[in-house]
């Protein structure tokens, strides 16, 4: 049974950040959190962007989702990340509305000036508590101005929630404001798990083969090159295994294609260079034997929390918050950023046929990552 934090009356809560029609895990997370607050009886609205990124900051094909807008949420497109006059206007509107809590979702220093300005204006109403859920404090790919933008954003906040202990540690280099730890909740909004062969058929994959899945946007820090080098040394023919790379390239695709050719893996690696639609995510995780996240750096990962939802075993590297989320040899493996260790974990998984063993361990682990825990933590922090 869920623990519900009762308040004397329903709270007014405003979430500021990505939401429909924008795509991606942060948008889906904001929507899922809003839904959880509504389940608890609170009044919630989300203020999202008219303009989220300028083109130079967005290497993908489109910022927009093809999914239908959630019918049960109030999502207002009001915010331009690049227009200071708009920041003032939105800040004044929220200040006047006097929500009890405003939640920012901070993942990129570029948003610092926008969110920091809005936060300063909101604070003038002497009522609203500002709580930020941190994806990152220090970004994976740094740019000039990152530290200054983050410092500017941090000042008006009343408290923070870090989704990994490494992010909480990073925050301490900027402020001593209260920061609570709450791991990234499950992405349980991708539908049910499918029969594995049915999922393979849907994706036009050979049902007689097994698949290691690298899922999500392909960026250099995610270590796909390490996984490819591991695969070259892995006896994939013995186990009947192929590598499925499913996600849009935000890195140089040609460099990875050349590496695949150099390693002799052209017939072993299946590449789906596209942003995977929400309604298709379940097919990929249901078709896979194991999810590989050979990241070179990390904070936490939404991919891990999708894997938890579908109870698909994981192989992660010992970086950031990933070891906190994936107990070694319980629901998967934690290895160092080394192709040999990645290869050895794959050997162990397929030689010992550990799928059923790992899947049996998911239920108690998943209980750590429920959305009500995050919602309760936000409210508790706002009441301090």
N, C-alpha and C positions, 0 to 999 in steps of 0.2 A: 504494500500500500504506500502511495506517495505521501511524503510529509508535506503538508501545506502550511506555509507561514501565514497565519491569520493577522489581519490588521483591523483596527477599529472601523475603518470604512475603506472602500476600494481606492486604490491609489491611481493617480493620473501619471502615466509613464509615456515619455516620448523617446523613441530610438532615432538617432541621426546616423545615417550611413547607407550603404548599398541595399537595395531591395528591388523587387520587380519594377520595371522591365529589365533591370541589369542582371547579368548572368553571374554564376560563380558561387563558390562555397560561402563567402562572407554574406552575400545577399540572402542565400538560403538560410544561413544561420540566424541572421537578424529576424527573418520571417518566423522561423521556428521558435525563437525566444519570445517574440511578440505573442505567438499563439499560446505559449506556456503561461505567460502572464494573464492572458484572457481566461484560460482554464482556471486560474487561481482567483478569478473574479475582478481583475483590475481593468482599468480603461487604458487602452494603448493605441498610439498612432506611430507611424514611421514616416519620417521626413527623409526622402531620398533625392537623388540628383536629377536635374535637367541636363547638366553636363558633368560627367564624372571625371574623365581623363581627357586632356588634350592629346592629339594624335601622337606626339613625340614620346609620350609615356605609355602608350598602349600598342604593343607589337602584334596583337592578335588581329583576326579578321573582322570581328564585331564585338561590341560590348554588351549586346542585347540577347536576352533569352527568347527562345521560341515557345516556351511554356505559357500556359494561360495564367493570368494574374490570380493570386489567391483571393477567393471570394469573401473570406471571413476576416480580412484585415483591412485597416484603413491606412493606405499608402498614398502619400502626397509627394508629387514631384515638384520641388520648390528650389532646390539648392544647386548653385553653380560653383564648382570648385575653383574657378578661375576669375570670378567677378567679386571684388571686395565690396561693392555697393550692395550686391545680393546678400553677402554674408551679414551685413548690418541689418538689412531688411528681415532676413530669416531670424536673426538673433532677437530683434525687437518683437517679432510675432510670438516666438517661444517665451520670451520674458513676460509678455502680456498675458499669455495663456496660463502661466504659473503652474506647469506640471510639478508634481512632487519629485519626480526623478527624471533627469535626462541622461540617456545612455549613449555615449559615443563608442564607436567601434574603430580602433586605431590600428592600422596595418601598414601605413606608408607615410613617411615624413612630409611628402608633398601635401598631404591633407592638413598639416599642422597649422598653417596660417588661417585657413578657412575655419576649421573646428575651434582653434584657439580664440579667434575673434568672436565667434558665436558664443562660446563659453563665457567670455568676459562680459558680454552684454546680458546673458541670462542671469549671471550672478547678481546683477543689480536689483533683481526683484526680492532679494533677501529671503527667498523661500526655497527655490529649486536646488536639489542636490545633484551634482554632476558626477557620474560614475563612468569610467571608461573600461571597456573590455579590451585587453591588449592582445593582438596577434603578434606584433613585433614592437620593439622599441628601437632596436638597431636593425636596419633592413639587411636582407641577404645580399643585395646588390647596391652598394653605397653610391651616393651622389653628393655633389657640393651642396652645402646648406642643410644636410640631414640633421645635424645636432642642433643647429639654431632653430629650425622649424619645430623639432620635438620639444625643446625647452620652452618655446613660446606656447605650444599646445598644452603642456603639462600644468602650467601655473593655475588656471581656474578650477582644476579638478578637486573634488572632495575625497576621492578614493579611486583605486584601480583594482581590477581583477586580472591577474596574469594566468594564461592557460598553460604555461609551463614554468618550471622553477628557474630555468635559464633566463626567461623574459623578466621574471621578478628580480633576478639578480642584475640584469641590465638596467632596469628602472632605477635601482639604488644609486647608479652613477649620475642620475638627474635630480632625484628628489627623495625625501624621507616621508612623503605622504603615504598613508596606509595603503598597503597592497595585499590583497588576499589571493591565495592560489585556488583555482578551480580548473580542473582539466577540461579540455574541449569536449563538449557533449557529443553524443552519437548523432550522426546524420541518419536519422530514422525516417526521413521524408522521401526516400527513393523507392518506396514500394516493397513488395515481398521478394524473397529469394525464389529463383526459378529452378526447375529441374535442370541439372547440369547439361545434359545432352540437348534439351530444348533450347537452352541459352546458346550453346555452340551452334545449333542449326540456325537460330535467328541471326547470329553473327557470321554465318557462312564459314564456320571453322570445322575442321575434320574432327568428328566425334571420337575417333580412335586415338587421337593425340591428347596430351596434357599441356596445359598452358601456365607459364609464369607471366603475371601481369604487371607491367609498369604503367601506372595510370596517372593522368593529370597533365597539366601544362609542362612541356619539356623545357626546363631551364638548366643552365650548366651546373648550378649548385646542387641539383637533384641527382647527379652522379650516374646518369645513364651510361656514360663511358665506362665506369667501373663495372657495371652489370654486364655490358657487352664483353669486356675482357674476361670476366668470370665465366661467361657462357662459352667462350672459346675453349676453356680448359675443362668445362663440365661435359660429362658424357651424355649429352642430350639424346643421342641415338639409342643408347641402351635403355633409357627410360621413356622414350617416345615423347619428348618434350620440345615445345617451341616457346619462343619469347614473343609476347604480344605487347606492343607499345601503343597505348591508346591515349591520345591527347594532342592538342595543338602545339606546334613548335614555337616557342618564344626565343629559342636559341637558333643557331645557324644549322638548319636541317642538313645542308650539304656536307658539313663536317662529320655529322653522325652517319650519313650514308656512306661516305668514304671509309669511315672506321669500320662499319659493318662489312664492306667489301674487303678491306685489308685483313680483317679477322676471319674471312671465309664464312661469314654467317648469313649471306644473302638469302639462302633458302631456309634459314632457321628463325629469322626475325620477321614478324608481321607488323607493319607500321600503319596505324590509322591516324594520319596527321589531320585531326579535326577536333574541335571542341565537342566532347561527348554530351549529347542532349540528356537532360535530367531523366527523361523517360526511358533511356537506354542504359543508364549506369548499372542498373540491376543485372542486366544481361552479362556485362563484362565481369562483374564480381562473382556471379553465379557460375560462369564458365571457367573461371580460373581455379587452379589448385592452390596457388599461393601468390600473395602480393609482394612485390619487391620494391623497397624504398631505400636505395643505396645512397642516401643523401650525404653530401660533403659538409653541409651545414644545415641547421634546422632550428626551429623553435618548437612548434607542435605541428600536427598535420591533419587536415581534414580527410585525407585519403585513409589514414589509419582508422578514423572514426566511421568511414563508410565500410571499411573492412569489418569492423566490429559489428555493425548492423547486419551484414550479410554472413557473418561468422566464417570469413575466409582467412585462413592463417596468413601470417605476415613475416617478412624478413626485413628488418630495419637496421640501420647503422647506429653506432653509439654516439649520437650527436644530439644536442639540444634536449628537448623533452621526449624524444622518441623512446628511450629506454624506460621512462616513467610510465608510458602507455602500453608497452608490449613486454610483459614479463618473459624473460628468456626461457625457452623450451617449455612454455606453458600454453601460449597461443601463437607462438612463432619463435623467431630467433633475433637476438641482438648481436651484431658482429662489428668489427672495426671496418674502417673505410679502406678495405683491401680486397682485391679481386679473389685472392686465394681463400680468404675467410668466407666470402660470399659463395664461392664455388663449393666449399666444404659443407656449408649449411644446406645448400641445395642437394648435395650428395646425401646428406643425412636424412633430409626430408623424404626424398624419393626412395632411397634404399630401405629405410625403416618403415615407409608407408605410414607417416605420422598424422595424416589428415584427420582421421576419426579421433585420435588422442587429443589433438589440439582443439578440435571443434567441441569436444566434451567440456573443455575448460572455459568456454566463452561466457556462459551464463553468469557466473559470479563476478567476472571481470566487468561485464557490461553494466552491472548495477552501479559501478563507480561513475558512470558517464551519462547520467540522466539529466534532462533539461530542467527538471524541477530543482535540482541541486544548484544549478547556475542561477536560476531565478531567485531562489531563496537567498543565495549569497549576495546578489545585487541589493536586495531589500535590506538585509542585515547591515550591509556596509553603509547604505544611505541613512540608516537610523543611528549610526555611531555619532 
